[in-house]
Amino acid sequence: MDQNNVLIDIKRVSKAFPGVLALDQVNLCLRGGEVHGLMGENGAGKSTLIKVLTGLYPRDTGEILFEGEPFSLSSPQEAADHGLSTLYQEINLIPALSVAENIYIGREPMRFGRIDWKQINGDASLAIRKLDLDIDVTQPVSSYSVAIQQLVAITRALEISAKVLILDEPTSSLDLAEVAQLFKVIRKLKEDGIGILFVTHFIDQVYEITDRITVLRNGAFIGEYETQKLPRIELIAHMLGKDPETFSLEQTAGKTQQEKTKTGQTLLDVKQLERKGSMMAFDLTINKGEVLGLAGLLGSGRTEIARLLFGIDRSHKGTILLDGEETVISSPRKAISHLFAFCPENRKEEGIIEDLTVRENIILALQARQGIFRPLSGRRQSEIADKYIELLDIKTPSDSQAVKNLSGGNQQKVIIARWLATEPRFLILDEPTRGIDVGAKAEIQKLILGLSEDGLAILFISSELEEVIACCDRIAVLRDRKILSELSGEAIEETNIMQVIASKDVNQ
Amino acid sequence: MKLHLNQKNIPLLATIAVFLLIYLAGSVLYSNFFSLRVFVNLFIDNAFVGVIAIGMTFVIISGGIDLSVGSVVALAGVLAAKMMHDFGVHPILAFSICLGLGAMFGMIMGCLIHFFELPPFLVTLVGMFLARGLAFLVSLNAIPIKHPVVNAIIDFGIPLGFRAWLPATAMIFIAVTLVGIYLQHYTRFGRNTYAIGSSEQSAILMGLPVGRTKILVYTFNGFLSALAGVVYSLYTSSGYPLACVGLELDVIAAVVIGGTLLSGGSGYVAGTLIGVLILGLIQTFITFQGTLSSWWTKIVIGVLLFVFILLQRYLSKAGARR
């Protein structure tokens, strides 16, 4: 590879949003004919960097060189004019129009003042064949699979004469065969000298396709590495911000409740549950009075498991035994009727109703289960709300305070209270401590332990390893939508978890 | 050449089938139904509906809606009549002024929709009330149009034989249809309307001129509404402020029966032409039948519309499953 063939050189670029420094002196160097992985956990700054690069956001400081020339974009359109194309996870094509038209719309060849359809269809067939694809280009794009749509989008980008292709999580909705097809195309483009920036959270794929990796964490530039020379464990350590050298020194601090003698019976027994394209078949048992943790990187399938168990997504295969009986959980409503409860990841969007009061937010799920024709009396509502405000120590002047005036940690507690009010048997907590301060985190962790001691089965999802370790009795470790192994007791250690995540897949 | 049965063509084929079915039934049941004269009358009697329906097809394909068309027809007609009758303005000038005002009216609505991101339903609803009110401001009563030039236009026509005769208004309808087909298939403007209606977000990211196209669509429709007003005043030889109340709904029905998806992104001007003819055919059918009240037209249109909406729903679901 020509080392001097630098296409894009990002130097010390910073970008701040009110309250956050999204990018802090970030560097990135993309060469022609290479596939460059951009890695990082949630909030690392990957999307912000791409948006700054493609002109969607202006940068605050730093410079970007394109083929050695300083350059600055003000819109994605300008980026395309420079040969810089971005493909997002959601495919941006016009579903109703034909493949050929999607490749050329906006730049249709004209003849005698009218669109030359013959040329469009002919050129499109040729262009699509360059990617070893043989499809009818006159059919609407929506009649093809996501993978093919992805390739059509790439074809469009190439026809606008792309020098740089930015692929933002292109594989997240593809199956294995489709990923292989996409990678074949990527390798071909690489040979043609195109620089490809590949954003993903699949570790295996990064090692399969990339030449170089840039790691970001919390908006900061961690480093650029050659993929072949970077052991997996080090990559994961860089992403999570652990020093791989000191793994062994870190002791399992705060692990005191190890001795909890829990002879809980099995509540849920999940067998070979699978949802194509989102989670590979897995087994999982959840016992009463136990906290089961799911550990893994972003996109490893943690939330997908929660969604399957709560009936938000339907499984394609496998069974769920509830108290030993086979149960089909086909909708969240069903799940609630089995006394399941789910605190979703996105507090603002999926959980809290900001303008309602604390009391109203707490009784919401309970009221929903009762049905609207059996309203809870005002006094009963207040009783329940006050009970949980006291129990969870929610800091609010009164139960009629609007939830939006509470701090993040207290809002989170309100959501937990909402589900506790339904007196569930099984509680799923997806990232319950995200975005709240340290003190509130500790309180919520304490609360989780307390609830499990009262016999509640809890599924706990968090991207912070310390937290999973501190709270959970057993931990299932995930990577790339698969449960790799389960750790319990003494084996629950940061080093172990990271080694499992980094382990090579023996099946591949 | 292999015949492609694209799924998106199914509504259009269904439309053609319905048209042939009704036409066949009428021809079998009633003598004289199958004649050139009856067929040409479909174009004459529905010229004003058809002219707007072509514009509405563009609007609906772009993902919008325009409720103001009926009122603009009345406003344009009554304004032209007033100018000629009270102020002695030459008909050609009067008609031209109306067409210009119609286009401007549409453009303003398009700008409101684009720049202020207001829903087309509301903006054009406002336009509907405004234009109707202005029509009454111009005149409370019908104004007759009598002018040698106008009479010459009305009397102008091409004899087709078999006692059939193609007047200027029908010619305008056919011309507008042809222009519509050309715009839709052979210009970037036409293709962009599909892109916006199918996925506006994608259209923006693909760098298509979304705003310009949207404004142009409403401008074009405003112009055609005014043109329909001119055609209507030629058809009735008068301008009447209460004309065409509820016409917008007939037009939307014709477009949908013509196979255009109300959700946008799919449809054909040619389909709309047939949709308009189907509406006319139902009316003719009931006239020939003789004993049924003319309100039966509405019932049949309602049933037909319902069937087509079900078909669209089914097709979009089937499409999503693939």
Chai-1 contact restraints between the chains, C-beta under 6 A:
chainA,res_idxA,chainB,res_idxB,connection_type,confidence,min_distance_angstrom,max_distance_angstrom,comment,restraint_id
A,Q77,B,G207,contact,1.0,0.0,6.0,A-B,restraint_1
A,N92,B,S202,contact,1.0,0.0,6.0,A-B,restraint_2
A,N92,B,L205,contact,1.0,0.0,6.0,A-B,restraint_3
A,L93,B,S202,contact,1.0,0.0,6.0,A-B,restraint_4
A,I94,B,A195,contact,1.0,0.0,6.0,A-B,restraint_5
A,I94,B,S198,contact,1.0,0.0,6.0,A-B,restraint_6
A,I94,B,S199,contact,1.0,0.0,6.0,A-B,restraint_7
A,I94,B,S202,contact,1.0,0.0,6.0,A-B,restraint_8
A,P95,B,S198,contact,1.0,0.0,6.0,A-B,restraint_9
A,A96,B,S198,contact,1.0,0.0,6.0,A-B,restraint_10
A,A96,B,G265,contact,1.0,0.0,6.0,A-B,restraint_11
A,A96,B,S266,contact,1.0,0.0,6.0,A-B,restraint_12
A,L97,B,Y194,contact,1.0,0.0,6.0,A-B,restraint_13
A,I105,B,R191,contact,1.0,0.0,6.0,A-B,restraint_14
A,I105,B,A195,contact,1.0,0.0,6.0,A-B,restraint_15
A,G106,B,M206,contact,1.0,0.0,6.0,A-B,restraint_16
A,G106,B,G207,contact,1.0,0.0,6.0,A-B,restraint_17
A,G106,B,L208,contact,1.0,0.0,6.0,A-B,restraint_18
A,E108,B,R188,contact,1.0,0.0,6.0,A-B,restraint_19
A,R114,B,Y186,contact,1.0,0.0,6.0,A-B,restraint_20
A,I115,B,Y186,contact,1.0,0.0,6.0,A-B,restraint_21
A,P140,B,K8,contact,1.0,0.0,6.0,A-B,restraint_22
A,S142,B,G319,contact,1.0,0.0,6.0,A-B,restraint_23
